[in-house]
């Protein structure tokens, strides 16, 4: 008959429980990190940034010298590229320097919005290992204190206590490593999106300039 108390799952749960109070904070960090990662996976999708169909309609309206229609298509838009297009369109009759300044300001706002929560993800990747290390140090202090109080020199008891104390460090690293990976992954993706937004703004600006010149 299987001994329930020797179940690997129960042993792991017991070991995590022995990691100390800081394990609660590490668990909260992991939940927050997972939520941020999932949100960014969806918000940084190409379809959530670039509306190819809508952008094509705007370009067609500009080519047909119908700027009012193009502005109407972008005025209430939520996609970053369409919001950028709206700024380009409403400032199309302004001097080039002012137009460029407005486009740059909107571009910065878009990038700032795309980077939302990423600083939190980076902070978790830094704080989690420190929390784990703190938990290990506190655990080892507790272990050595118990050994001194008990007056025992049993190496098995010492090794068991240290292994439990190291659990919080391991969990801290388990939380931190994926956070660091996804932080850099999302930042590289945002850099790529920024370049695409810049290219699209240049194309729209040229279309508008050529249209006005006609």
N, C-alpha and C positions, 0 to 999 in steps of 0.2 A: 504493500500500500504506500502511495506517495506521501511524503512528509510535507504538509502544507507550509510549515514554518521554514522549510529549506528552499521554497520556491524562489527562483532568480528574481522574479518580478517583485515579490515582497521584500527580498533582500535589498533590491535597488531602491525601493520606496523608503525602507528603513534607513538606508545609507544617506539618501538625500535629506531625510528628516534630521539626521544627525549633523548635517552641514551647518546648522545654526540659523539664527534669526536672519542673517544677511541673505540666506537663500530665498527668503520672501522677496527681498528687493531685486535679486537676480531674476526671479520668476516674473516680476512686474516688468523688468527691463526687457525680458524676452518677449513678453506679450506685446509691449509697445513696439518693439522692433519688428515683429511679424506684421503688425497692423500697418506700419509705415511702408514696409517692403511690398505688401499686397497693394496698398494705395498707389505707390509709385509704378508698379508694374502696369496698372490700368491707366493711370493718368499720363504716362509717357509713351503710350502706344501711338503709332503714327496716325491712326484714325482719330485720336483725341487731340492731335496737334494740327494736322493738315487736312483740310476738307478739299480733296482734289476736285470733286464735282462742283462744289460751290466756288472754288478758286477759278475754275475754268469758265463758269458763268460770268464771274466778275471780269475776267480778261476779255471775254466776248463782248460784254457791255461796253468796256473801254474802247475796244476796236471799232465798235459801232457808234462811237462818239456819244454814248449815253451814260454820262457820269452819274446822273441822278439815280438811275437804276442800280449802278454799281454801289453807290453809297447806301441805298436802301437794302441791298443784299448783305451788307456788312454791319449796319448800324446796331442791330440787336444780336449779333453773332457772339458766341462764347468761345469758339475755337481761336487759339492764339494767332494763327496766320490771318484769320479774317479780321480780328481786332487790329492787327498791324496794318492790314489793307485799308481799314476804315480811316486810320490816322493818315495814311498816305493820300487817300482820296480827298479828305476834307481840307488838307493843307496843299493841295495840288496847285493852287493859284498863288501861293506865297513864294517869297524869294527862296532860292535853293538852300541857303545857309539855315534859315528858319525851318524849312521842311526837313532837312537832314537832322537837325537838333530834335525835332518832335519825333521823328522815326527812331532815333537812338534812345530817346527817353522811353518810348513805348517798348522797344526791344529789351531794355534793361528791366522794365517792369515784368515783361513776360518771362524772362530768365529767372528773375527773383521768385516769381510765382511757381515756376517749375522746380526750383530748388527748395521749396517749402518742405519742412520736416527733415531734410537731409542733414542739417546740423545736429539735430536730435539723434539721428542714427549714428553719426560720427561720435557724438558724445557718449553714447551707449557703448560703442566699441572701445572707448578709452576707460570709462568708469567700471564696466563689468569685470575686467581682470583685476582692477584695484579692489573692488568689493570682494572678489573671490580670494585675493591674497590676504585681505584683512580678516576674512572669515577663517582662513587657514592659520594665521598667526594667533588669533583669539582661541581657536580650537586647540592649538599646541600648548598655549599657556595653560588652558584648562586641563589638558592631559598631564602635563608635568606637575601641576598643582595636585591633582588627584594621586599621582604616584608618590609624591612627597608625603602627603597626608596618610596614605595607606602604608607607607614604608616598604613598598614592594620594588624589587629590581627585576621583575619578570619581563624579559625582552619581548615576549609575545604580546603582553598587555600594552607595552609601549608602541610596538609596531602597529597594533590594531588601532590605537588611538590616533597615531599620526596619519594612518591611511584614511580614517574618517575625516580628519582635519583637512586633508588635501582635496577632499571632494569639492569644497567650495571654489578652490582655485581651478579645478578642472571644469566645473560648470561655468565659471566666469569666462574662461577661454572659449568654451563651446558657444556661449552667447556672443562673445566679441568677434570671433573670426568671421562668421557670416555677415555680421553688421559691417565690418570693414570691407569685405568683398563687395557687398551690394552698394555701399556708399560710393566706392570708386567706379563701379559699373554704371550706376545712375549718373554720376558726374560726367563720365565719358559720353554717355548717351545724350545728356543735356548739351554738352559742347557740340556734338554733331547736329542736334536740333537747332542750336543757335546759328550755325553756319548755313543750314537749310533755310532758316527764316531770313537771314541776311540776303541769300541768293534770291529768294522769292521777292523780297522788298525791292531789290535792284531791278528785277524784271518788271514789276508793277510800275516802278518809277519811270523806267524807260518807256513803257507803253503809254503812260499818261503824258509824258513829255512829247512823245511823237504825235500823240493824238491832238494835243493842244497846238502843236506846231503846224498841223494841217490846216 
